[in-house]
Amino acid sequence: MREHDTVVLTRDLPGSSLRRGDVGAIVHIYADGKTIEVEFVTGSGATVAVETLSASDVRPLGQEEILHARELAA
């Protein structure tokens, strides 16, 4: 994975509004290559969260996948 790649969250993030299957973009890869920052945005482009994650917490978005929209929990 590289910076700016679109990725899919592989697990719910406790304490946040992010859930397994949410789509984000890698905005930074740390020197260890195992820790990344991923930005998650709404459909209008507003940032929901920027999370520091393990590379194993996300996977690449597949070319044959379709995106799904959901409303954020209040």
mmCIF file of the N, C-alpha and C atoms, coordinates in Angstrom:
data_MODEL
# 
_entry.id   MODEL 
# 
loop_
_atom_site.group_PDB 
_atom_site.id 
_atom_site.type_symbol 
_atom_site.label_atom_id 
_atom_site.label_alt_id 
_atom_site.label_comp_id 
_atom_site.label_asym_id 
_atom_site.label_entity_id 
_atom_site.label_seq_id 
_atom_site.pdbx_PDB_ins_code 
_atom_site.Cartn_x 
_atom_site.Cartn_y 
_atom_site.Cartn_z 
_atom_site.occupancy 
_atom_site.B_iso_or_equiv 
_atom_site.pdbx_formal_charge 
_atom_site.auth_seq_id 
_atom_site.auth_comp_id 
_atom_site.auth_asym_id 
_atom_site.auth_atom_id 
_atom_site.pdbx_PDB_model_num 
ATOM 1   N N  . MET A 1 1  ? 0.842   -1.180 0.000  1.00 0.00 ? 1  MET A N  1 
ATOM 2   C CA . MET A 1 1  ? 0.000   0.000  0.000  1.00 0.00 ? 1  MET A CA 1 
ATOM 3   C C  . MET A 1 1  ? 0.889   1.246  0.000  1.00 0.00 ? 1  MET A C  1 
ATOM 4   N N  . ARG A 1 2  ? 0.356   2.297  -0.622 1.00 0.00 ? 2  ARG A N  1 
ATOM 5   C CA . ARG A 1 2  ? 1.095   3.544  -0.733 1.00 0.00 ? 2  ARG A CA 1 
ATOM 6   C C  . ARG A 1 2  ? 0.220   4.714  -0.301 1.00 0.00 ? 2  ARG A C  1 
ATOM 7   N N  . GLU A 1 3  ? 0.861   5.861  -0.037 1.00 0.00 ? 3  GLU A N  1 
ATOM 8   C CA . GLU A 1 3  ? 0.095   7.059  0.298  1.00 0.00 ? 3  GLU A CA 1 
ATOM 9   C C  . GLU A 1 3  ? -0.886  7.366  -0.823 1.00 0.00 ? 3  GLU A C  1 
ATOM 10  N N  . HIS A 1 4  ? -2.069  7.821  -0.443 1.00 0.00 ? 4  HIS A N  1 
ATOM 11  C CA . HIS A 1 4  ? -3.177  8.181  -1.326 1.00 0.00 ? 4  HIS A CA 1 
ATOM 12  C C  . HIS A 1 4  ? -3.969  6.977  -1.821 1.00 0.00 ? 4  HIS A C  1 
ATOM 13  N N  . ASP A 1 5  ? -3.556  5.743  -1.480 1.00 0.00 ? 5  ASP A N  1 
ATOM 14  C CA . ASP A 1 5  ? -4.352  4.572  -1.843 1.00 0.00 ? 5  ASP A CA 1 
ATOM 15  C C  . ASP A 1 5  ? -5.672  4.589  -1.083 1.00 0.00 ? 5  ASP A C  1 
ATOM 16  N N  . THR A 1 6  ? -6.716  4.115  -1.727 1.00 0.00 ? 6  THR A N  1 
ATOM 17  C CA . THR A 1 6  ? -8.016  3.953  -1.078 1.00 0.00 ? 6  THR A CA 1 
ATOM 18  C C  . THR A 1 6  ? -8.021  2.599  -0.402 1.00 0.00 ? 6  THR A C  1 
ATOM 19  N N  . VAL A 1 7  ? -8.435  2.588  0.878  1.00 0.00 ? 7  VAL A N  1 
ATOM 20  C CA . VAL A 1 7  ? -8.415  1.360  1.667  1.00 0.00 ? 7  VAL A CA 1 
ATOM 21  C C  . VAL A 1 7  ? -9.746  1.170  2.394  1.00 0.00 ? 7  VAL A C  1 
ATOM 22  N N  . VAL A 1 8  ? -9.954  -0.055 2.854  1.00 0.00 ? 8  VAL A N  1 
ATOM 23  C CA . VAL A 1 8  ? -11.176 -0.431 3.562  1.00 0.00 ? 8  VAL A CA 1 
ATOM 24  C C  . VAL A 1 8  ? -10.807 -0.870 4.974  1.00 0.00 ? 8  VAL A C  1 
ATOM 25  N N  . LEU A 1 9  ? -11.501 -0.350 5.951  1.00 0.00 ? 9  LEU A N  1 
ATOM 26  C CA . LEU A 1 9  ? -11.282 -0.727 7.346  1.00 0.00 ? 9  LEU A CA 1 
ATOM 27  C C  . LEU A 1 9  ? -11.716 -2.180 7.554  1.00 0.00 ? 9  LEU A C  1 
ATOM 28  N N  . THR A 1 10 ? -10.878 -2.976 8.217  1.00 0.00 ? 10 THR A N  1 
ATOM 29  C CA . THR A 1 10 ? -11.183 -4.393 8.400  1.00 0.00 ? 10 THR A CA 1 
ATOM 30  C C  . THR A 1 10 ? -11.805 -4.719 9.763  1.00 0.00 ? 10 THR A C  1 
ATOM 31  N N  . ARG A 1 11 ? -11.935 -3.700 10.613 1.00 0.00 ? 11 ARG A N  1 
ATOM 32  C CA . ARG A 1 11 ? -12.540 -3.923 11.934 1.00 0.00 ? 11 ARG A CA 1 
ATOM 33  C C  . ARG A 1 11 ? -13.186 -2.635 12.415 1.00 0.00 ? 11 ARG A C  1 
ATOM 34  N N  . ASP A 1 12 ? -14.153 -2.769 13.318 1.00 0.00 ? 12 ASP A N  1 
ATOM 35  C CA . ASP A 1 12 ? -14.724 -1.591 13.974 1.00 0.00 ? 12 ASP A CA 1 
ATOM 36  C C  . ASP A 1 12 ? -13.644 -0.953 14.838 1.00 0.00 ? 12 ASP A C  1 
ATOM 37  N N  . LEU A 1 13 ? -13.701 0.375  14.959 1.00 0.00 ? 13 LEU A N  1 
ATOM 38  C CA . LEU A 1 13 ? -12.786 1.073  15.857 1.00 0.00 ? 13 LEU A CA 1 
ATOM 39  C C  . LEU A 1 13 ? -13.561 1.516  17.085 1.00 0.00 ? 13 LEU A C  1 
ATOM 40  N N  . PRO A 1 14 ? -13.382 0.829  18.214 1.00 0.00 ? 14 PRO A N  1 
ATOM 41  C CA . PRO A 1 14 ? -14.097 1.193  19.434 1.00 0.00 ? 14 PRO A CA 1 
ATOM 42  C C  . PRO A 1 14 ? -13.848 2.650  19.810 1.00 0.00 ? 14 PRO A C  1 
ATOM 43  N N  . GLY A 1 15 ? -14.884 3.318  20.254 1.00 0.00 ? 15 GLY A N  1 
ATOM 44  C CA . GLY A 1 15 ? -14.746 4.699  20.681 1.00 0.00 ? 15 GLY A CA 1 
ATOM 45  C C  . GLY A 1 15 ? -14.780 5.698  19.544 1.00 0.00 ? 15 GLY A C  1 
ATOM 46  N N  . SER A 1 16 ? -15.045 5.233  18.334 1.00 0.00 ? 16 SER A N  1 
ATOM 47  C CA . SER A 1 16 ? -15.156 6.151  17.199 1.00 0.00 ? 16 SER A CA 1 
ATOM 48  C C  . SER A 1 16 ? -16.412 5.791  16.408 1.00 0.00 ? 16 SER A C  1 
ATOM 49  N N  . SER A 1 17 ? -16.708 6.603  15.416 1.00 0.00 ? 17 SER A N  1 
ATOM 50  C CA . SER A 1 17 ? -17.865 6.327  14.567 1.00 0.00 ? 17 SER A CA 1 
ATOM 51  C C  . SER A 1 17 ? -17.491 5.448  13.380 1.00 0.00 ? 17 SER A C  1 
ATOM 52  N N  . LEU A 1 18 ? -16.263 4.955  13.343 1.00 0.00 ? 18 LEU A N  1 
ATOM 53  C CA . LEU A 1 18 ? -15.805 4.163  12.210 1.00 0.00 ? 18 LEU A CA 1 
ATOM 54  C C  . LEU A 1 18 ? -16.102 2.686  12.401 1.00 0.00 ? 18 LEU A C  1 
ATOM 55  N N  . ARG A 1 19 ? -16.553 2.067  11.304 1.00 0.00 ? 19 ARG A N  1 
ATOM 56  C CA . ARG A 1 19 ? -16.954 0.668  11.347 1.00 0.00 ? 19 ARG A CA 1 
ATOM 57  C C  . ARG A 1 19 ? -16.266 -0.117 10.232 1.00 0.00 ? 19 ARG A C  1 
ATOM 58  N N  . ARG A 1 20 ? -16.187 -1.420 10.454 1.00 0.00 ? 20 ARG A N  1 
ATOM 59  C CA . ARG A 1 20 ? -15.640 -2.326 9.440  1.00 0.00 ? 20 ARG A CA 1 
ATOM 60  C C  . ARG A 1 20 ? -16.325 -2.035 8.106  1.00 0.00 ? 20 ARG A C  1 
ATOM 61  N N  . GLY A 1 21 ? -15.547 -1.918 7.046  1.00 0.00 ? 21 GLY A N  1 
ATOM 62  C CA . GLY A 1 21 ? -16.087 -1.652 5.723  1.00 0.00 ? 21 GLY A CA 1 
ATOM 63  C C  . GLY A 1 21 ? -16.040 -0.195 5.315  1.00 0.00 ? 21 GLY A C  1 
ATOM 64  N N  . ASP A 1 22 ? -15.788 0.717  6.276  1.00 0.00 ? 22 ASP A N  1 
ATOM 65  C CA . ASP A 1 22 ? -15.667 2.134  5.919  1.00 0.00 ? 22 ASP A CA 1 
ATOM 66  C C  . ASP A 1 22 ? -14.431 2.333  5.033  1.00 0.00 ? 22 ASP A C  1 
ATOM 67  N N  . VAL A 1 23 ? -14.542 3.285  4.123  1.00 0.00 ? 23 VAL A N  1 
ATOM 68  C CA . VAL A 1 23 ? -13.502 3.527  3.129  1.00 0.00 ? 23 VAL A CA 1 
ATOM 69  C C  . VAL A 1 23 ? -12.746 4.808  3.479  1.00 0.00 ? 23 VAL A C  1 
ATOM 70  N N  . GLY A 1 24 ? -11.431 4.757  3.379  1.00 0.00 ? 24 GLY A N  1 
ATOM 71  C CA . GLY A 1 24 ? -10.598 5.917  3.662  1.00 0.00 ? 24 GLY A CA 1 
ATOM 72  C C  . GLY A 1 24 ? -9.434  5.980  2.701  1.00 0.00 ? 24 GLY A C  1 
ATOM 73  N N  . ALA A 1 25 ? -8.573  6.969  2.903  1.00 0.00 ? 25 ALA A N  1 
ATOM 74  C CA . ALA A 1 25 ? -7.385  7.142  2.074  1.00 0.00 ? 25 ALA A CA 1 
ATOM 75  C C  . ALA A 1 25 ? -6.160  7.235  2.969  1.00 0.00 ? 25 ALA A C  1 
ATOM 76  N N  . ILE A 1 26 ? -5.104  6.542  2.585  1.00 0.00 ? 26 ILE A N  1 
ATOM 77  C CA . ILE A 1 26 ? -3.854  6.614  3.333  1.00 0.00 ? 26 ILE A CA 1 
ATOM 78  C C  . ILE A 1 26 ? -3.243  8.000  3.109  1.00 0.00 ? 26 ILE A C  1 
ATOM 79  N N  . VAL A 1 27 ? -2.986  8.709  4.202  1.00 0.00 ? 27 VAL A N  1 
ATOM 80  C CA . VAL A 1 27 ? -2.391  10.041 4.098  1.00 0.00 ? 27 VAL A CA 1 
ATOM 81  C C  . VAL A 1 27 ? -0.937  10.067 4.576  1.00 0.00 ? 27 VAL A C  1 
ATOM 82  N N  . HIS A 1 28 ? -0.503  9.015  5.261  1.00 0.00 ? 28 HIS A N  1 
ATOM 83  C CA . HIS A 1 28 ? 0.895   8.954  5.705  1.00 0.00 ? 28 HIS A CA 1 
ATOM 84  C C  . HIS A 1 28 ? 1.247   7.509  6.035  1.00 0.00 ? 28 HIS A C  1 
ATOM 85  N N  . ILE A 1 29 ? 2.461   7.125  5.666  1.00 0.00 ? 29 ILE A N  1 
ATOM 86  C CA . ILE A 1 29 ? 3.011   5.825  6.057  1.00 0.00 ? 29 ILE A CA 1 
ATOM 87  C C  . ILE A 1 29 ? 4.266   6.104  6.876  1.00 0.00 ? 29 ILE A C  1 
ATOM 88  N N  . TYR A 1 30 ? 4.307   5.577  8.082  1.00 0.00 ? 30 TYR A N  1 
ATOM 89  C CA . TYR A 1 30 ? 5.457   5.784  8.956  1.00 0.00 ? 30 TYR A CA 1 
ATOM 90  C C  . TYR A 1 30 ? 6.650   4.954  8.485  1.00 0.00 ? 30 TYR A C  1 
ATOM 91  N N  . ALA A 1 31 ? 7.826   5.314  8.963  1.00 0.00 ? 31 ALA A N  1 
ATOM 92  C CA . ALA A 1 31 ? 9.080   4.695  8.528  1.00 0.00 ? 31 ALA A CA 1 
ATOM 93  C C  . ALA A 1 31 ? 9.104   3.186  8.737  1.00 0.00 ? 31 ALA A C  1 
ATOM 94  N N  . ASP A 1 32 ? 8.390   2.693  9.750  1.00 0.00 ? 32 ASP A N  1 
ATOM 95  C CA . ASP A 1 32 ? 8.396   1.249  10.000 1.00 0.00 ? 32 ASP A CA 1 
ATOM 96  C C  . ASP A 1 32 ? 7.619   0.479  8.934  1.00 0.00 ? 32 ASP A C  1 
ATOM 97  N N  . GLY A 1 33 ? 6.832   1.181  8.115  1.00 0.00 ? 33 GLY A N  1 
ATOM 98  C CA . GLY A 1 33 ? 6.055   0.543  7.057  1.00 0.00 ? 33 GLY A CA 1 
ATOM 99  C C  . GLY A 1 33 ? 4.856   -0.239 7.537  1.00 0.00 ? 33 GLY A C  1 
ATOM 100 N N  . LYS A 1 34 ? 4.664   -0.282 8.858  1.00 0.00 ? 34 LYS A N  1 
ATOM 101 C CA . LYS A 1 34 ? 3.567   -1.059 9.439  1.00 0.00 ? 34 LYS A CA 1 
ATOM 102 C C  . LYS A 1 34 ? 2.502   -0.180 10.064 1.00 0.00 ? 34 LYS A C  1 
ATOM 103 N N  . THR A 1 35 ? 2.805   1.098  10.233 1.00 0.00 ? 35 THR A N  1 
ATOM 104 C CA . THR A 1 35 ? 1.882   2.044  10.855 1.00 0.00 ? 35 THR A CA 1 
ATOM 105 C C  . THR A 1 35 ? 1.523   3.101  9.824  1.00 0.00 ? 35 THR A C  1 
ATOM 106 N N  . ILE A 1 36 ? 0.218   3.369  9.716  1.00 0.00 ? 36 ILE A N  1 
ATOM 107 C CA . ILE A 1 36 ? -0.254  4.312  8.702  1.00 0.00 ? 36 ILE A CA 1 
ATOM 108 C C  . ILE A 1 36 ? -1.278  5.253  9.303  1.00 0.00 ? 36 ILE A C  1 
ATOM 109 N N  . GLU A 1 37 ? -1.466  6.388  8.658  1.00 0.00 ? 37 GLU A N  1 
ATOM 110 C CA . GLU A 1 37 ? -2.560  7.289  9.001  1.00 0.00 ? 37 GLU A CA 1 
ATOM 111 C C  . GLU A 1 37 ? -3.548  7.254  7.851  1.00 0.00 ? 37 GLU A C  1 
ATOM 112 N N  . VAL A 1 38 ? -4.817  7.104  8.200  1.00 0.00 ? 38 VAL A N  1 
ATOM 113 C CA . VAL A 1 38 ? -5.877  7.011  7.203  1.00 0.00 ? 38 VAL A CA 1 
ATOM 114 C C  . VAL A 1 38 ? -6.921  8.075  7.501  1.00 0.00 ? 38 VAL A C  1 
ATOM 115 N N  . GLU A 1 39 ? -7.307  8.811  6.472  1.00 0.00 ? 39 GLU A N  1 
ATOM 116 C CA . GLU A 1 39 ? -8.353  9.826  6.600  1.00 0.00 ? 39 GLU A CA 1 
ATOM 117 C C  . GLU A 1 39 ? -9.667  9.246  6.085  1.00 0.00 ? 39 GLU A C  1 
ATOM 118 N N  . PHE A 1 40 ? -10.709 9.450  6.868  1.00 0.00 ? 40 PHE A N  1 
ATOM 119 C CA . PHE A 1 40 ? -12.059 9.023  6.514  1.00 0.00 ? 40 PHE A CA 1 
ATOM 120 C C  . PHE A 1 40 ? -12.908 10.275 6.353  1.00 0.00 ? 40 PHE A C  1 
ATOM 121 N N  . VAL A 1 41 ? -13.658 10.353 5.261  1.00 0.00 ? 41 VAL A N  1 
ATOM 122 C CA . VAL A 1 41 ? -14.439 11.548 4.966  1.00 0.00 ? 41 VAL A CA 1 
ATOM 123 C C  . VAL A 1 41 ? -15.890 11.182 4.657  1.00 0.00 ? 41 VAL A C  1 
ATOM 124 N N  . THR A 1 42 ? -16.761 12.202 4.776  1.00 0.00 ? 42 THR A N  1 
ATOM 125 C CA . THR A 1 42 ? -18.156 12.035 4.375  1.00 0.00 ? 42 THR A CA 1 
ATOM 126 C C  . THR A 1 42 ? -18.256 12.142 2.858  1.00 0.00 ? 42 THR A C  1 
ATOM 127 N N  . GLY A 1 43 ? -19.439 11.896 2.337  1.00 0.00 ? 43 GLY A N  1 
ATOM 128 C CA . GLY A 1 43 ? -19.668 12.012 0.903  1.00 0.00 ? 43 GLY A CA 1 
ATOM 129 C C  . GLY A 1 43 ? -19.429 13.411 0.376  1.00 0.00 ? 43 GLY A C  1 
ATOM 130 N N  . SER A 1 44 ? -19.576 14.414 1.242  1.00 0.00 ? 44 SER A N  1 
ATOM 131 C CA . SER A 1 44 ? -19.345 15.800 0.819  1.00 0.00 ? 44 SER A CA 1 
ATOM 132 C C  . SER A 1 44 ? -17.890 16.232 0.996  1.00 0.00 ? 44 SER A C  1 
ATOM 133 N N  . GLY A 1 45 ? -17.053 15.330 1.516  1.00 0.00 ? 45 GLY A N  1 
ATOM 134 C CA . GLY A 1 45 ? -15.635 15.631 1.663  1.00 0.00 ? 45 GLY A CA 1 
ATOM 135 C C  . GLY A 1 45 ? -15.196 16.130 3.024  1.00 0.00 ? 45 GLY A C  1 
ATOM 136 N N  . ALA A 1 46 ? -16.114 16.217 3.980  1.00 0.00 ? 46 ALA A N  1 
ATOM 137 C CA . ALA A 1 46 ? -15.746 16.651 5.338  1.00 0.00 ? 46 ALA A CA 1 
ATOM 138 C C  . ALA A 1 46 ? -15.018 15.512 6.061  1.00 0.00 ? 46 ALA A C  1 
ATOM 139 N N  . THR A 1 47 ? -13.920 15.846 6.702  1.00 0.00 ? 47 THR A N  1 
ATOM 140 C CA . THR A 1 47 ? -13.159 14.832 7.427  1.00 0.00 ? 47 THR A CA 1 
ATOM 141 C C  . THR A 1 47 ? -13.932 14.361 8.655  1.00 0.00 ? 47 THR A C  1 
ATOM 142 N N  . VAL A 1 48 ? -14.091 13.054 8.773  1.00 0.00 ? 48 VAL A N  1 
ATOM 143 C CA . VAL A 1 48 ? -14.723 12.429 9.942  1.00 0.00 ? 48 VAL A CA 1 
ATOM 144 C C  . VAL A 1 48 ? -13.647 12.106 10.971 1.00 0.00 ? 48 VAL A C  1 
ATOM 145 N N  . ALA A 1 49 ? -12.523 11.550 10.488 1.00 0.00 ? 49 ALA A N  1 
ATOM 146 C CA . ALA A 1 49 ? -11.437 11.162 11.388 1.00 0.00 ? 49 ALA A CA 1 
ATOM 147 C C  . ALA A 1 49 ? -10.162 10.942 10.592 1.00 0.00 ? 49 ALA A C  1 
ATOM 148 N N  . VAL A 1 50 ? -9.047  11.154 11.265 1.00 0.00 ? 50 VAL A N  1 
ATOM 149 C CA . VAL A 1 50 ? -7.739  10.726 10.774 1.00 0.00 ? 50 VAL A CA 1 
ATOM 150 C C  . VAL A 1 50 ? -7.214  9.805  11.858 1.00 0.00 ? 50 VAL A C  1 
ATOM 151 N N  . GLU A 1 51 ? -7.065  8.538  11.522 1.00 0.00 ? 51 GLU A N  1 
ATOM 152 C CA . GLU A 1 51 ? -6.690  7.526  12.511 1.00 0.00 ? 51 GLU A CA 1 
ATOM 153 C C  . GLU A 1 51 ? -5.310  6.956  12.219 1.00 0.00 ? 51 GLU A C  1 
ATOM 154 N N  . THR A 1 52 ? -4.528  6.752  13.269 1.00 0.00 ? 52 THR A N  1 
ATOM 155 C CA . THR A 1 52 ? -3.259  6.048  13.159 1.00 0.00 ? 52 THR A CA 1 
ATOM 156 C C  . THR A 1 52 ? -3.560  4.573  13.377 1.00 0.00 ? 52 THR A C  1 
ATOM 157 N N  . LEU A 1 53 ? -3.248  3.767  12.365 1.00 0.00 ? 53 LEU A N  1 
ATOM 158 C CA . LEU A 1 53 ? -3.637  2.357  12.362 1.00 0.00 ? 53 LEU A CA 1 
ATOM 159 C C  . LEU A 1 53 ? -2.467  1.467  12.005 1.00 0.00 ? 53 LEU A C  1 
ATOM 160 N N  . SER A 1 54 ? -2.633  0.202  12.318 1.00 0.00 ? 54 SER A N  1 
ATOM 161 C CA . SER A 1 54 ? -1.711  -0.805 11.824 1.00 0.00 ? 54 SER A CA 1 
ATOM 162 C C  . SER A 1 54 ? -2.104  -1.111 10.385 1.00 0.00 ? 54 SER A C  1 
ATOM 163 N N  . ALA A 1 55 ? -1.134  -1.416 9.553  1.00 0.00 ? 55 ALA A N  1 
ATOM 164 C CA . ALA A 1 55 ? -1.443  -1.753 8.165  1.00 0.00 ? 55 ALA A CA 1 
ATOM 165 C C  . ALA A 1 55 ? -2.413  -2.932 8.078  1.00 0.00 ? 55 ALA A C  1 
ATOM 166 N N  . SER A 1 56 ? -2.430  -3.779 9.092  1.00 0.00 ? 56 SER A N  1 
ATOM 167 C CA . SER A 1 56 ? -3.342  -4.927 9.091  1.00 0.00 ? 56 SER A CA 1 
ATOM 168 C C  . SER A 1 56 ? -4.787  -4.525 9.407  1.00 0.00 ? 56 SER A C  1 
ATOM 169 N N  . ASP A 1 57 ? -5.015  -3.283 9.821  1.00 0.00 ? 57 ASP A N  1 
ATOM 170 C CA . ASP A 1 57 ? -6.372  -2.805 10.116 1.00 0.00 ? 57 ASP A CA 1 
ATOM 171 C C  . ASP A 1 57 ? -7.142  -2.398 8.856  1.00 0.00 ? 57 ASP A C  1 
ATOM 172 N N  . VAL A 1 58 ? -6.443  -2.363 7.723  1.00 0.00 ? 58 VAL A N  1 
ATOM 173 C CA . VAL A 1 58 ? -7.076  -1.979 6.464  1.00 0.00 ? 58 VAL A CA 1 
ATOM 174 C C  . VAL A 1 58 ? -6.661  -2.952 5.374  1.00 0.00 ? 58 VAL A C  1 
ATOM 175 N N  . ARG A 1 59 ? -7.407  -2.894 4.275  1.00 0.00 ? 59 ARG A N  1 
ATOM 176 C CA . ARG A 1 59 ? -7.054  -3.679 3.097  1.00 0.00 ? 59 ARG A CA 1 
ATOM 177 C C  . ARG A 1 59 ? -7.305  -2.804 1.874  1.00 0.00 ? 59 ARG A C  1 
ATOM 178 N N  . PRO A 1 60 ? -6.669  -3.125 0.759  1.00 0.00 ? 60 PRO A N  1 
ATOM 179 C CA . PRO A 1 60 ? -6.919  -2.342 -0.453 1.00 0.00 ? 60 PRO A CA 1 
ATOM 180 C C  . PRO A 1 60 ? -8.382  -2.485 -0.895 1.00 0.00 ? 60 PRO A C  1 
ATOM 181 N N  . LEU A 1 61 ? -8.915  -1.453 -1.511 1.00 0.00 ? 61 LEU A N  1 
ATOM 182 C CA . LEU A 1 61 ? -10.251 -1.513 -2.095 1.00 0.00 ? 61 LEU A CA 1 
ATOM 183 C C  . LEU A 1 61 ? -10.145 -2.287 -3.402 1.00 0.00 ? 61 LEU A C  1 
ATOM 184 N N  . GLY A 1 62 ? -10.964 -3.331 -3.533 1.00 0.00 ? 62 GLY A N  1 
ATOM 185 C CA . GLY A 1 62 ? -10.925 -4.156 -4.729 1.00 0.00 ? 62 GLY A CA 1 
ATOM 186 C C  . GLY A 1 62 ? -11.586 -3.485 -5.922 1.00 0.00 ? 62 GLY A C  1 
ATOM 187 N N  . GLN A 1 63 ? -11.082 -3.761 -7.103 1.00 0.00 ? 63 GLN A N  1 
ATOM 188 C CA . GLN A 1 63 ? -11.613 -3.156 -8.321 1.00 0.00 ? 63 GLN A CA 1 
ATOM 189 C C  . GLN A 1 63 ? -13.037 -3.610 -8.617 1.00 0.00 ? 63 GLN A C  1 
ATOM 190 N N  . GLU A 1 64 ? -13.449 -4.731 -8.093 1.00 0.00 ? 64 GLU A N  1 
ATOM 191 C CA . GLU A 1 64 ? -14.791 -5.259 -8.353 1.00 0.00 ? 64 GLU A CA 1 
ATOM 192 C C  . GLU A 1 64 ? -15.752 -5.011 -7.188 1.00 0.00 ? 64 GLU A C  1 
ATOM 193 N N  . GLU A 1 65 ? -15.365 -4.124 -6.266 1.00 0.00 ? 65 GLU A N  1 
ATOM 194 C CA . GLU A 1 65 ? -16.224 -3.813 -5.123 1.00 0.00 ? 65 GLU A CA 1 
ATOM 195 C C  . GLU A 1 65 ? -17.035 -2.559 -5.399 1.00 0.00 ? 65 GLU A C  1 
ATOM 196 N N  . ILE A 1 66 ? -18.188 -2.481 -4.760 1.00 0.00 ? 66 ILE A N  1 
ATOM 197 C CA . ILE A 1 66 ? -19.040 -1.301 -4.858 1.00 0.00 ? 66 ILE A CA 1 
ATOM 198 C C  . ILE A 1 66 ? -19.046 -0.613 -3.494 1.00 0.00 ? 66 ILE A C  1 
ATOM 199 N N  . LEU A 1 67 ? -19.054 0.708  -3.502 1.00 0.00 ? 67 LEU A N  1 
ATOM 200 C CA . LEU A 1 67 ? -19.099 1.461  -2.249 1.00 0.00 ? 67 LEU A CA 1 
ATOM 201 C C  . LEU A 1 67 ? -20.526 1.476  -1.715 1.00 0.00 ? 67 LEU A C  1 
ATOM 202 N N  . HIS A 1 68 ? -20.652 1.592  -0.408 1.00 0.00 ? 68 HIS A N  1 
ATOM 203 C CA . HIS A 1 68 ? -21.951 1.624  0.268  1.00 0.00 ? 68 HIS A CA 1 
ATOM 204 C C  . HIS A 1 68 ? -21.975 2.802  1.209  1.00 0.00 ? 68 HIS A C  1 
ATOM 205 N N  . ALA A 1 69 ? -23.067 3.532  1.239  1.00 0.00 ? 69 ALA A N  1 
ATOM 206 C CA . ALA A 1 69 ? -23.176 4.693  2.125  1.00 0.00 ? 69 ALA A CA 1 
ATOM 207 C C  . ALA A 1 69 ? -23.964 4.318  3.381  1.00 0.00 ? 69 ALA A C  1 
ATOM 208 N N  . ARG A 1 70 ? -23.570 4.930  4.500  1.00 0.00 ? 70 ARG A N  1 
ATOM 209 C CA . ARG A 1 70 ? -24.309 4.748  5.754  1.00 0.00 ? 70 ARG A CA 1 
ATOM 210 C C  . ARG A 1 70 ? -24.281 6.071  6.498  1.00 0.00 ? 70 ARG A C  1 
ATOM 211 N N  . GLU A 1 71 ? -25.281 6.281  7.320  1.00 0.00 ? 71 GLU A N  1 
ATOM 212 C CA . GLU A 1 71 ? -25.333 7.503  8.114  1.00 0.00 ? 71 GLU A CA 1 
ATOM 213 C C  . GLU A 1 71 ? -24.461 7.352  9.342  1.00 0.00 ? 71 GLU A C  1 
ATOM 214 N N  . LEU A 1 72 ? -23.726 8.396  9.691  1.00 0.00 ? 72 LEU A N  1 
ATOM 215 C CA . LEU A 1 72 ? -22.894 8.370  10.888 1.00 0.00 ? 72 LEU A CA 1 
ATOM 216 C C  . LEU A 1 72 ? -23.759 8.375  12.127 1.00 0.00 ? 72 LEU A C  1 
ATOM 217 N N  . ALA A 1 73 ? -23.337 7.613  13.119 1.00 0.00 ? 73 ALA A N  1 
ATOM 218 C CA . ALA A 1 73 ? -24.039 7.621  14.412 1.00 0.00 ? 73 ALA A CA 1 
ATOM 219 C C  . ALA A 1 73 ? -23.851 8.979  15.061 1.00 0.00 ? 73 ALA A C  1 
ATOM 220 N N  . ALA A 1 74 ? -24.865 9.435  15.747 1.00 0.00 ? 74 ALA A N  1 
ATOM 221 C CA . ALA A 1 74 ? -24.805 10.756 16.398 1.00 0.00 ? 74 ALA A CA 1 
ATOM 222 C C  . ALA A 1 74 ? -23.891 10.737 17.600 1.00 0.00 ? 74 ALA A C  1 
# 
